[in-house]
């Protein structure tokens, strides 16, 4: 279903001022000749309806690599949506003159879901309007102990990190994200997902599954190889690549669920889900007054800092598109894959970790 609707409309048709949504709609108009757009779902909150947009770009067929960019899963973390929208804007404006980009897009499929949780964005909440944390909403239970509350709870939607009721369908926003990934990414032989968040520490971190167990995923070698070529291409970067399990475990992680689905239904394909966790504590350190603002804890509130954040992460997102397009040149196979797997275990998992013992490495 392809539609071109205002992303926010009330019974009186008076739009709510949401600048990121306004910018997204401007980009859809500006790039109309190159973009395919549809509405994945509608969300209603306090008499207003919001469209969750999906945008695709590129002429790559079913055998082409694909990359998905996601933002705004947590409505309070607006910088995640802003990074994805800024990157989409960069591509749209480069298409008028960048011949190399046009050539790249003949071999690649790009998918954007810039604002997954517009209801939470409008309310200024981490959760969606029903109080459900979308990143705790998938049907995956941790098989190891999780931290209280932060690991996901079913006590009440008035408390943070609420998972929703057991055995109930996923929330519309979660289900829409999963549907996009299952249709647009998983069937491709090689795909990457980048989900942009903020709010963890002073470093920018790139997490990969698992979150429900400390055991490594099947594509650990590919992730190590990806990190290696990123180090080569960006010698002075400050990103920390690591499995999420090194920080904490959770129930209901959407990317764990989708990775498990990829192994179940597309075992022959390679799907690498990544989460960018922008270190928001650094913004607070530079401007302690942000502690007194709900948005200030998770977003840079001073304009020049916001612009610096957007500039810094454009290179990361562009690298992921290039890496996917060229995956056949760096994706390890045979003995090289074994080398990367062993190096990844040694780098990311302690010497007494069961995965190390199982692999016979030290």
Secondary structure, DSSP 8 states (H G I E B T S, - for coil): ------SEE-TT------HHHHHHHHHHHHTTTT-EEEEEEEEEETTEEEEEEEEEE----TTSEEEEEEE-SSTT-HHHHHHHHHHHHHHHHHTTT-HHHHHHTTSEEEEEE--TTHHHHHHT-SS-TTS--GGG-SS---SS---TTTT-B-S-TTSTTB---TTS---HHHHHHHHHHHHHTTTSSEEEEEEEEE-SSSS-EEEES-SS-SS--TTHHHHHHHHHHHHHH-TT---EEEEGGGT---SS-HHHHHHHHHHHH-TTSEEEEEEEEE-THHHHHH-GGGGGSTTTTTS--SHHHHHHHHHHHHHHHHHHHHHHHTHHHHS--HHHHHHHHHHHHHHHS-TTSHHHHHHT--
